[in-house]
Amino acid sequence: MSTLRLEGVSKHYGPAKAVDRASFSTPSGKLVVLLGPSGCGKSTTLRMIAGLDTPSEGRILIDGFDVTGIAPAERRISMVFQSYALFPHLNVRENILFGVKVRKEPAADYDKRLTRVADLLGLSALLDRKPSQLSGGQQQRVALGRAIIAETKVCLMDEPLSNLDAQLRQEMRREIRTLQLKLGITMVYVTHDQTEAMSMADQVVLLNAGHIEQDAPPADLYARPASVFAARFIGTPPMNIVVVPGRPDLKLGVRPEHVRFVKSGGLPAVVQSAEYLGADTIVTCAAGGDTIAARVAGRQELREGAGVRLGWTLEDSHTFDAATGRRRDDIVPVPV
């Protein structure tokens, strides 16, 4: 197991800053997710950790040792790519062993290591097949096997499940997490999918336009978002952000699942739509100049144009600075 730390790491392409002074550390044996929208710098950050890109400034340390200027092969890092990068002319056995052979590791260990990895990933009966004879999930396991057999200090994954369908992604999320916990390896995982991040990670590093917006466990990202961006990126539907009457310097946030319909008091609103999803219904309402979504259990029969009143508690409210978008814990939010 190993620790990984980034200190003020940046990557500039001319005047453009793909990553700007990113600093975070990963505890040994934990799964850390780099999360954010396309173009936020998460894959660039991963490539700099791997040594495939050189930082414009800053340092990257593994177990306290500066590896910033060290070649990728010398960093003892394995990587799983989005495309799996399997060799079509090699069978499963040869694909898994490819890296250890290139590095000229002791051949006497090949069979023992291959058997362990194949058993771990359920690939023992598939070792003689070519990638074209495998399902998407099986190809993903082969790519994982090639990373695991390397027995490296850190394993990097760049959106490894994006090519799979929704059900298979869910299954593979569980498998990767179980595997990471069983092996106790330090893993850095890149995704734009908040569900992957929230369900798999010990720690989430949320990036926005090259900056780290928030670095926290998944539960903290949901319960105490550090900014309007974090509040809106985490959660489905995203957090409602509304104006605070009489306070143009503030914004108020409340999650749709914390908005309730009340008979008196509350905020007057008009129903715009009701989207039934089976377990719950997303009701979108207009309240003054704001749009507020409420996520309520079961089926709600609400017609467009119906008048309703919306409420939420003090504990479920969040306050943000209107100018900077950052969280304001020095101001008590307003219940409705």
Secondary structure, DSSP 8 states (H G I E B T S, - for coil): ---EEEEEEEEEETTEEEEEEEEEEE-TT-EEEEE-STTSSHHHHHHHHHTSS--SEEEEEETTEE-TTS-GGGTTEEEE-TT----TTS-HHHHHHHHHHHTT--GGGHHHHHHHHHHHHT-GGGTT--GGGS-HHHHHHHHHHHHHTTT-SEEEEESTTTTS-HHHHHHHHHHHHHHHHHHT-EEEEEES-HHHHHHH-SEEEEEETTEEEEEE-HHHHHHS-SBHHHHHHSSSS--EEEEETTEEEEEEEE-GGG-EE-SSSSEEEEEEEEEE-SSEEEEEEEETTEEEEEEEES-----TT-EEEEE--STTEEEEETTT-BB-TTS-----
